[in-house]
Amino acid sequence: MLPKPLRGVIPPMVTPLLDNRTLDLKGLERLVEHILDGKVHGLFLLGTTGEAPNLSYDLRHELVRRVCKQVKGRVPVLVGITDTVFTESMRLAESAVRAGAEAVVAAPPYYFTPGQPELVEYYTHLASSLPLPLFLYNMPSHTKVMIDPYTVRTLAENDNIAGLKDSSANIVYFNTVRHLLRDRVDFSVLMGPEEALGEVVLMGGHGGVCGGANLFPALFVETYDAAVAGDTARVRALQERIMKVGGALYGVGRHVSSFLKGVKCSLDLMGICGDFMAEPFSRFREEERSIIRSRLLALGANVVKE
């Protein structure tokens, strides 16, 4: 059921919450349909944008069950299983396969920093134990370790490892991985930072896992389609719009959490889902919310709340 390679725009969905223990169910349903209406090519649950490390295990499992039931196979669902506990990663993967997900995604365990040989051993063990295909997730800013390009090349020999999501924001790294895997037409190489979506697809990458596609999914799909068609003028124009979205909404706060807060605040103002943040973070206060509202209006978004 999983295309090989997986291509296109696969949004890392935010997790709509009412509080630390409760999903925003109505908001979740609206968000899933809003994203799918943009003709995206997949959906990624429990990534960084989904606040996965801050969610209880019960919430993670519930989210997977509910979203897979709603999606009903319309697009592949990928589930993040990153954890410092191997058995918890496995338990969530087993829950994902029962729910109907198509693949799982795992970044390196993020407390004790593993070396490259240890990463090879860890991912090999994980992939051989999993009931679903595995995507590697390179997120050095959060895990303190880069999955070396040659480590990716080695792991790509495992039949159950289907691709890489690279969130390093390092274009040299991305192109090195792509070059090393140029003979592996079935292995997907996806870019995390949306600011490079058009460029990496033009260079032969398979697509992007773009947080902004929670808000404006059609914009990112249009950019991807233009890049696949080789329409560089169209890519340039659309990529400028993507940059305007990021510049307007992601830097309103003063901390690393500003991106997440900006996306969730925007979704709330657009009437799609609530903006509660899993602790230790909290939603924007009125001052930041007012800024986001005015900037959404300037972007032409449909703002329905104060």
C-alpha positions as CSV (number, residue, x, y, z in Angstrom):
1,M,0.0,0.0,0.0
2,L,3.0,2.4,0.5
3,P,4.3,3.9,-2.8
4,K,8.0,3.2,-3.3
5,P,9.4,5.7,-3.3
6,L,6.9,7.8,-1.4
7,R,6.7,11.2,-3.1
8,G,5.0,14.5,-2.6
9,V,3.9,16.6,0.3
10,I,3.4,14.8,3.6
11,P,2.4,17.3,6.2
12,P,3.6,16.7,9.8
13,M,0.2,17.2,11.4
14,V,-0.2,19.2,14.6
15,T,-2.0,17.5,17.5
16,P,-5.2,19.4,18.4
17,L,-5.6,19.4,22.2
18,L,-8.1,20.6,24.8
19,D,-5.7,20.0,27.6
20,N,-2.7,17.8,28.5
21,R,-4.8,14.7,28.6
22,T,-7.5,15.3,26.0
23,L,-7.6,15.5,22.2
24,D,-9.7,18.2,20.6
25,L,-11.8,15.7,18.7
26,K,-13.9,18.1,16.6
27,G,-10.8,20.1,15.8
28,L,-8.9,17.0,14.9
29,E,-11.6,16.0,12.4
30,R,-11.7,19.4,10.8
31,L,-7.9,19.5,10.6
32,V,-7.6,16.2,8.9
33,E,-10.2,17.1,6.3
34,H,-8.6,20.6,5.8
35,I,-5.2,19.0,5.0
36,L,-6.6,16.3,2.8
37,D,-8.6,18.9,0.8
38,G,-5.3,20.3,-0.3
39,K,-4.6,17.1,-2.2
40,V,-1.5,16.1,-0.1
41,H,0.2,12.8,-0.7
42,G,0.4,11.5,2.9
43,L,0.0,12.4,6.5
44,F,2.7,12.2,9.2
45,L,1.5,11.9,12.8
46,L,3.5,12.4,16.0
47,G,6.5,14.2,14.6
48,T,8.1,17.4,16.0
49,T,5.2,19.6,14.7
50,G,2.8,17.1,16.4
51,E,4.5,17.7,19.8
52,A,5.0,14.0,20.1
53,P,7.6,14.0,22.9
54,N,5.3,16.0,25.1
55,L,2.3,13.8,24.7
56,S,1.3,10.9,27.0
57,Y,1.5,7.4,25.5
58,D,-2.3,7.1,25.8
59,L,-2.8,10.2,23.7
60,R,-0.4,9.0,21.0
61,H,-2.2,5.7,20.6
62,E,-5.6,7.4,20.6
63,L,-4.5,9.9,17.9
64,V,-3.2,7.2,15.6
65,R,-6.4,5.2,16.0
66,R,-8.7,8.1,15.3
67,V,-6.8,9.6,12.4
68,C,-6.4,6.3,10.6
69,K,-10.1,5.6,11.0
70,Q,-10.9,9.0,9.5
71,V,-8.5,8.9,6.7
72,K,-9.7,5.4,5.5
73,G,-6.8,4.8,3.2
74,R,-7.2,8.0,1.2
75,V,-3.5,8.8,1.7
76,P,-0.7,6.9,3.4
77,V,-0.4,7.6,7.2
78,L,3.0,7.6,8.7
79,V,3.4,7.4,12.5
80,G,6.3,8.8,14.5
81,I,7.6,6.2,17.0
82,T,10.7,8.1,18.2
83,D,11.4,7.2,21.8
84,T,14.2,6.6,24.2
85,V,12.5,3.2,25.1
86,F,12.7,0.5,22.4
87,T,9.7,-1.3,23.6
88,E,7.5,1.8,23.6
89,S,8.5,2.4,20.0
90,M,7.5,-1.1,19.2
91,R,4.3,-0.9,21.1
92,L,3.3,2.3,19.1
93,A,4.3,0.6,15.8
94,E,2.0,-2.3,16.7
95,S,-0.8,0.1,17.5
96,A,-0.2,1.8,14.1
97,V,-0.4,-1.4,12.1
98,R,-3.6,-2.3,13.8
99,A,-5.1,1.1,13.1
100,G,-4.2,0.9,9.4
101,A,-1.1,3.1,9.1
102,E,1.3,2.4,6.2
103,A,4.7,3.2,7.8
104,V,6.5,4.4,10.9
105,V,9.1,7.1,11.4
106,A,11.9,7.1,14.0
107,A,14.6,9.6,14.9
108,P,17.6,8.5,17.0
109,P,16.9,8.1,20.7
110,Y,17.6,11.5,22.2
111,Y,19.1,11.2,25.6
112,F,22.2,9.1,25.5
113,T,23.9,10.1,22.2
114,P,24.6,7.0,20.0
115,G,27.6,6.7,17.7
116,Q,27.2,5.8,14.0
117,P,27.9,2.1,14.5
118,E,25.3,2.1,17.3
119,L,22.8,3.8,15.1
120,V,23.3,1.1,12.4
121,E,22.8,-1.6,15.0
122,Y,19.8,0.2,16.6
123,Y,17.9,0.9,13.3
124,T,18.7,-2.6,12.0
125,H,17.2,-4.2,15.1
126,L,14.2,-1.8,15.0
127,A,13.5,-2.4,11.3
128,S,13.8,-6.1,11.6
129,S,11.3,-6.1,14.5
130,L,8.7,-3.7,13.0
131,P,5.4,-4.7,11.4
132,L,5.6,-1.7,9.0
133,P,8.2,0.0,6.8
134,L,10.5,2.4,8.6
135,F,11.5,5.9,7.6
136,L,14.7,7.3,9.2
137,Y,14.3,10.8,10.7
138,N,17.4,13.0,10.8
139,M,16.8,15.7,13.4
140,P,20.2,16.7,14.8
141,S,18.9,19.9,16.5
142,H,16.7,17.8,18.8
143,T,18.5,14.5,19.0
144,K,22.1,15.7,19.3
145,V,23.3,13.3,16.6
146,M,23.4,13.4,12.8
147,I,22.6,10.2,10.9
148,D,25.7,10.2,8.7
149,P,25.1,10.0,4.9
150,Y,27.1,6.7,4.8
151,T,25.0,5.4,7.7
152,V,21.9,6.1,5.7
153,R,23.4,4.3,2.7
154,T,24.2,1.3,4.8
155,L,20.7,1.2,6.4
156,A,19.1,1.6,3.0
157,E,20.2,-2.0,2.2
158,N,17.6,-3.2,4.8
159,D,14.5,-4.1,2.9
160,N,12.2,-2.7,5.6
161,I,13.8,0.8,5.6
162,A,11.9,2.8,3.0
163,G,13.3,6.3,3.2
164,L,14.7,9.3,5.1
165,K,13.1,12.5,6.4
166,D,15.9,15.0,6.7
167,S,15.2,18.0,9.0
168,S,18.9,19.1,9.3
169,A,18.3,22.2,7.1
170,N,21.6,21.3,5.6
171,I,21.4,21.2,1.8
172,V,24.9,19.7,1.4
173,Y,23.9,16.8,3.6
174,F,20.6,16.3,1.7
175,N,22.3,16.3,-1.7
176,T,25.1,14.0,-0.4
177,V,22.5,11.4,0.8
178,R,20.6,11.8,-2.5
179,H,23.8,11.2,-4.5
180,L,24.8,8.2,-2.4
181,L,21.3,6.7,-3.1
182,R,21.1,7.6,-6.7
183,D,20.9,3.9,-7.7
184,R,18.1,3.2,-5.2
185,V,15.0,4.3,-7.1
186,D,12.7,2.8,-4.4
187,F,14.2,4.8,-1.4
188,S,12.5,8.0,-0.6
189,V,14.5,11.1,0.4
190,L,12.2,13.8,1.9
191,M,13.1,17.3,3.0
192,G,11.8,18.6,6.4
193,P,12.3,22.5,6.2
194,E,9.7,23.8,3.8
195,E,11.9,26.7,2.8
196,A,13.7,24.3,0.5
197,L,10.8,22.3,-0.9
198,G,11.0,23.5,-4.5
199,E,14.7,23.4,-4.7
200,V,15.1,19.8,-3.4
201,V,12.4,18.5,-5.7
202,L,14.1,20.2,-8.7
203,M,17.3,18.5,-7.6
204,G,15.8,15.1,-7.5
205,G,14.4,14.9,-4.0
206,H,11.1,13.1,-3.5
207,G,9.1,15.8,-1.7
208,G,8.7,17.5,1.7
209,V,7.4,17.1,5.2
210,C,6.2,20.7,5.5
211,G,4.7,22.0,8.7
212,G,3.1,25.0,6.9
213,A,1.0,22.5,5.0
214,N,-1.2,22.3,8.1
215,L,-2.3,25.8,7.3
216,F,-2.1,26.1,3.5
217,P,-1.7,22.5,2.1
218,A,-2.7,23.5,-1.5
219,L,0.2,26.0,-1.7
220,F,2.8,23.3,-0.9
221,V,1.2,20.8,-3.3
222,E,1.3,23.4,-6.1
223,T,4.9,24.1,-5.3
224,Y,5.7,20.4,-5.5
225,D,3.8,19.9,-8.7
226,A,5.6,22.8,-10.3
227,A,8.9,21.4,-9.3
228,V,8.1,18.0,-10.7
229,A,7.1,19.7,-14.0
230,G,10.4,21.6,-14.1
231,D,8.6,24.9,-14.1
232,T,11.3,26.9,-12.3
233,A,9.5,30.3,-12.7
234,R,6.4,28.9,-11.1
235,V,8.5,27.3,-8.3
236,R,10.2,30.5,-7.6
237,A,6.9,32.4,-7.3
238,L,5.3,29.8,-5.1
239,Q,8.4,29.4,-2.9
240,E,8.3,33.2,-2.3
241,R,4.8,32.7,-1.0
242,I,6.0,29.9,1.3
243,M,8.7,32.2,2.6
244,K,6.2,34.9,3.3
245,V,4.1,32.5,5.4
246,G,7.1,31.5,7.4
247,G,8.3,35.1,7.8
248,A,4.9,36.2,9.0
249,L,3.9,33.5,11.3
250,Y,6.8,31.5,12.7
251,G,8.9,34.1,14.3
252,V,6.4,36.0,16.4
253,G,7.6,34.5,19.7
254,R,11.0,34.7,21.2
255,H,11.8,31.0,21.8
256,V,12.3,27.7,19.8
257,S,8.6,26.9,20.4
258,S,7.6,30.0,18.3
259,F,7.0,27.9,15.1
260,L,4.6,25.5,16.9
261,K,2.8,28.3,18.6
262,G,2.5,30.3,15.4
263,V,1.0,27.3,13.5
264,K,-1.4,26.4,16.3
265,C,-2.5,30.0,16.9
266,S,-3.1,30.4,13.2
267,L,-5.2,27.2,13.0
268,D,-7.3,28.4,15.9
269,L,-7.9,31.8,14.3
270,M,-8.9,30.1,11.1
271,G,-11.5,28.1,13.1
272,I,-9.9,24.7,12.4
273,C,-8.7,23.5,15.8
274,G,-7.7,24.8,19.2
275,D,-4.3,26.2,20.1
276,F,-3.6,24.5,23.4
277,M,0.1,23.5,23.7
278,A,1.2,20.4,25.6
279,E,3.3,21.4,28.6
280,P,5.9,22.6,29.2
281,F,4.8,25.1,26.4
282,S,1.7,27.3,26.5
283,R,-0.3,29.1,23.8
284,F,0.4,32.6,22.6
285,R,-0.9,35.4,24.8
286,E,-3.2,38.1,23.4
287,E,-0.4,40.4,22.2
288,E,1.2,37.6,20.0
289,R,-2.3,36.4,19.0
290,S,-3.2,39.8,17.7
291,I,0.0,39.9,15.6
292,I,-0.7,36.5,14.1
293,R,-4.3,37.5,13.3
294,S,-3.2,40.7,11.4
295,R,-0.5,38.8,9.5
296,L,-2.9,36.0,8.5
297,L,-5.3,38.6,7.1
298,A,-2.4,40.1,5.2
299,L,-1.7,36.7,3.8
300,G,-5.3,36.4,2.6
301,A,-6.2,33.6,5.0
302,N,-9.8,33.0,6.1
303,V,-9.7,34.3,9.7
304,V,-13.0,33.6,11.6
305,K,-12.0,34.2,15.2
306,E,-10.7,37.1,17.2
